[in-house]
Amino acid sequence: MCLLDEVMSFDAHHLRGSSGTHRCAAHPLLRNGRLGIACGIEYVVQAMAVHGAIAGAAHAGAAIPGAALTASSHAKPAIGFLAGLRDVHMHATRLDDIASDLVCDVRRIAGDAATALYSFDLSAAGRSLLAGRATVVLDAGGLLTGYPTP
């Protein structure tokens, strides 16, 4: 499930992406005809994953991150997971009734090769809908004992 439509900008610490998928009648997270605001967490976490992939490709010396991601498509993907959320503020009740595209801003505040702390803001038409901080575990394949890795 890929919810982001576009990476608008990025650097080593920040990524801004956009999406119009919240208006899709067949949205995979839709329940009882509604897409609750908490589903916005999936949007920002996907933006964090994209940021991590781009930053990792750039760190590996790729001149064009997109080309590096395409070229490494045969490589085993890193397994990561959302470990925690903090200071989450929800300024709406649902996403499916938002007419404008969603904009995901994620900023890596701290981290190392194993974990990262991101701040995030999901907005539409300049209005914050969901904001907070997330801790993610990166490349957790070795930590998931008993679970097969891709």
N, C-alpha and C positions, 0 to 999 in steps of 0.2 A: 504494500500500500504506500504509494508516494503521493503526498498531499501538496507538496510545494510545486508551483509552476515555474518559478524563475528565481535565480540568484541575481539580485539587483546590484549588490556590491559586497566586497569582502576585503579584509586584510588579515594580518596574523592574529588579531584579537576580536574581530567583529565580523558578523555576516548579517546582511539584510536580504530577505527573500519575500516573495509575494505569492499569493494563491487566490484563486477564485473557486476552488473546489468545494468550499463550504456551501455554495448555492446549488450543488449537484443533487438532484432528486434521488439518485442512487448512491449517495455517500455511504461508505462502509460503516461509519460510526453513528449514523442516523438511528434514533430509537423513537418509536411512536410518532414519527413524522417531525421530530425535533433533533437539533444538533446542539446539545448543551454546551455552555461556555467551558466546562472542564475539558471538553474535547480539544480545546485550544492548546492544552499541554502537548498533545501529539504533534501539533504544528510546530511548536517551538523546539521540541526535542528533535524532530526531523531536521530543523534548521541547524541545531547543534551538531548532529551527525554529519551533515553536509560540510559544515565548517571544519570539523575534525578531519574529514577526508581531504578537503582542499588544503588545509594547513599541513597535513601530513605529506601530501604530494609535493607541496612547495618546499617543505623541510628536507625532503629527499633530493632536492635539486632540480625539480622539473621547472622549466621556464614557463610553461603554460599549464596551470593546474588542470584545466578541463582535459587537455590532451593526455596528461599523466593519468588521470582517472580512467579514461577510455583505454589507454594502453595497459593499465594494470587490471583490467576487468577479469583476467584469468587468475589473478592472485586470490588467495584465500582472504575473504573479508574479515575484518576485525569484529569481534563480538563485544558489544558494549551494552550497558543498561543504565537506566535512571535509578539512582540510589536514594535520592531524597529531594524534597521540595521545601522551600522556606519562604516566608513572607509573601505568600501568594495572595494577590488582590484581584478579585473578579469585579469588573465594572459593567457587566452585562449578564443576562441570564442565558442567552443562546447566541449561536453564530449563524444559523440558517436564515435568519431574518435581516442580516446585515447586507445591504445592497452593494457596498464597495468591496474591492479586493482586500484581503487581509494582508498585513505587512508584519513580518516576523523580524524582530531585531534581537540578536543574541550577541552577548559580549563575554568573552572568556576573561574572568577576573583573576583566576589563579589556577594552578594545576601543575602536574608533572606528567610523566609518561603513562601513569596508571589511572589518574583521576583528574577531573576538571571541575571547576566551579564557574557557572555561567549566570549572568543576570539575563532576564528576558523581558520583552514587551511585545505583546500581540496587539496590533491596532488596526483601525480602519478609518479612512478619511480623517486622519489626524487625531482620532479619539482612542485612548488606551482602553482595551477590552480586558486584558489579562496581563499581569506583571508579577515578577518575583525572581527567585533564584533557584537554581537546580544544581545538584551534584550528580555527576555522571562518572561511571567507572568505564574506562577505556580498555579495549583489547582484553576483555575478561575471559577469553577462551580457557586459559589455564586455571582460572578461579572456579569454573563451573564443573566441579568434579562429578562425574557420572552422567554428564550431558554430552551428547555428540556435538562436535564442532563441524562447521561446513567444510 
